[in-house]
Amino acid sequence: MGFDIRMPIGMLFMLFGILLIAYGAATQGNAMYAEHSLGVNMNLWWGIALLCFGVVMLALTRMRRKQGPARTTGKQREPERPATRH
């Protein structure tokens, strides 16, 4: 089959990562961070983490396409032999 679940997952994580990075960059230095997360801009850091995960998933998808389709691991059928008569 040609559908690889890593591609939509990677795209979704990249989208969420970009949105969080944008929001974290827009609210940099806000008093909200000093009050709730010990001064760490968690939106920015988690956005970077999500973006990296999405890039890894898309890279794995592209590497898989270069390798070609996966082989089936099922047993190969043996050729049928004619029945012997006794």
C-alpha positions in Angstrom: 0.0 0.0 0.0 1.1 3.5 -0.7 -0.2 5.3 2.4 2.3 6.2 5.1 0.8 7.5 8.3 4.0 9.4 9.1 3.4 12.0 6.5 0.1 13.5 7.8 1.4 13.1 11.4 4.6 15.0 10.5 2.7 17.7 8.7 0.3 18.1 11.7 3.1 18.4 14.2 4.9 20.8 12.1 1.8 23.0 11.8 1.2 23.0 15.5 4.9 23.7 16.2 4.9 26.7 13.9 1.8 28.0 15.5 3.3 27.6 19.0 6.6 29.2 17.9 4.8 32.2 16.5 2.7 32.6 19.6 5.7 32.2 21.9 7.7 34.7 19.9 4.8 37.2 19.9 4.4 37.0 23.7 8.1 37.0 24.5 8.8 38.8 27.8 5.2 38.7 28.9 4.5 38.7 32.7 2.4 35.6 32.2 5.6 33.5 31.9 7.2 34.9 35.1 4.0 34.0 36.9 3.2 30.6 35.6 6.3 28.9 34.3 9.2 30.3 36.2 10.1 32.7 33.5 10.5 30.1 30.8 8.6 30.6 27.5 7.1 27.1 27.3 5.1 27.9 24.2 8.3 28.7 22.3 10.2 25.6 23.6 7.3 23.2 23.0 6.8 24.7 19.5 10.4 24.0 18.7 10.0 20.4 20.0 6.9 19.8 18.0 8.5 21.3 14.9 11.6 19.0 15.3 9.3 15.9 15.7 7.4 16.8 12.6 10.6 17.2 10.6 11.8 13.8 11.8 8.5 12.2 10.8 8.6 13.8 7.3 12.3 12.8 6.9 11.4 9.2 7.7 8.6 9.3 5.1 11.0 10.6 2.5 13.6 8.0 3.4 11.1 5.2 3.1 10.0 6.4 -0.4 13.6 6.2 -1.6 14.0 2.7 -0.4 10.9 1.4 -2.2 7.9 -0.5 -1.1 8.1 -2.7 2.0 8.4 -6.4 1.4 5.8 -8.8 2.8 7.0 -11.0 5.5 4.5 -13.8 4.8 5.6 -17.3 3.9 6.1 -18.1 0.3 3.9 -20.7 -1.1 5.5 -23.8 -2.2 4.6 -25.2 -5.6 1.9 -27.8 -5.5 3.2 -31.3 -6.0 1.1 -34.0 -7.8 -0.5 -36.5 -5.4 1.3 -39.8 -5.3 -0.6 -43.0 -5.7 0.2 -46.2 -3.7 
